[in-house]
Amino acid sequence: TTQNIPTHQQAILVHETGAPDVLKIAEAPVEQPGENQVLVKTAASGVNFIETYQRSGVYPMDLPYTPGDEAAGTVVAVGSGVTKFKVGDRLATAAAQSTYQEYFLVDAQQAVAVPDGISDEVAAALPLQGMTAHYLTRSTFEVKPEHTVLFHAGAGGVGGLAIQLMKAVGATVITTVSTDEKEAIARAHGADHVLRYENFETEVREITGGEGVDVVYDSVGLATFDSSLKTLKRRGMAVLFGGASGQVPPFDLQTLNKLGSLYVTRPSLWAYIATEEELTWRLEELFKSVLAGDLKVTIDQKFPLEKAAEAHAYLEDRKTRGKVILVP
Ligand code: NDP
């Protein structure tokens, strides 16, 4: 039954790319779920860096659009063919269509049930950054106790979760941050060494007795990538997974030869949660860690939906100390 679902809702719409103020609140229709889809009443939507790249035009989008891939909420209608969820179930996803609104649609295969004991806000905050931290450290390069790792931006969303996952494994973790306040946050997540970006290459060499790290995870991009490669040991791996300071320009592969037979990969979450099995494995493991008290999810800021522009500015001004969510 769909009788309690309104025909219209408040939604963020982007009509032109640009600065955060292109994120405008508007009235939009509530769509019915198609085959294998569910319609969910949004409890909270996660705000992620990728949405700033889309909004500013770095990642092209068809206009107009409603941003957002990540959210949690309660199922209010199910489409044909859906057996996994029923009306009233709570779910979370990192791969919905347009979550910056009061109701969102998601393919049932791209959502996971939220266990009792996990709040709606944590369920909205964890999937995208959590599964990113998970795939980077478990799959792209499987971090083991004997590894020394450099993970940039350790006070941020993905960084804070990744540090906790790697410390749980027993690895040695070096991270970078921009301020003293963020240094304290990165240390609280468990980082062994917290550096500033200036001269991090030299400092990593010193910490590792000249040898270098096994793997560097770099989401800062333009400002750090060249130096990141120089922190690696022979045959080490560079994982470039974002461009918070700008995208890394085209790259001469001979550099990998000169710096010691390095590996470089440029992964994205979608390729690591493409199957329902993989998605469920990652998110259920993360929920279990939260319930066991082994993984702390820090909700830094809650913005009302209509203040989505402020949420983007907050992220781009590098103010984040954890997760930013939007609440309708
Ligand atoms: P964060 O909360 O980590 O915010 C980004 C951080 O990057 C800032 O807080 C800042 O920390 C640091 N930073 C360094 N230089 C700059 C700069 N010039 N401008 C802005 N920030 C800068 O964000 P998320 O956790 O949401 O995402 C982290 C990164 O991971 C992003 O680059 C994102 O695109 C990427 N990502 C990639 C995915 C993938 O699968 N490839 C999936 C999810 C996220 P400080 O001030 O300490 O330097």
Boltz pocket constraint, residues with backbone or C-beta under 6 A from the ligand:
constraints:
  - pocket:
      binder: B
      contacts: [[A, 47], [A, 48], [A, 49], [A, 50], [A, 128], [A, 129], [A, 132], [A, 153], [A, 154], [A, 155], [A, 156], [A, 157], [A, 158], [A, 159], [A, 176], [A, 177], [A, 178], [A, 179], [A, 182], [A, 219], [A, 220], [A, 223], [A, 240], [A, 241], [A, 242], [A, 243], [A, 244], [A, 245], [A, 246], [A, 267], [A, 268], [A, 269], [A, 270], [A, 315], [A, 316], [A, 317], [A, 318], [A, 319], [A, 320], [A, 321], [A, 322]]
      max_distance: 6.0
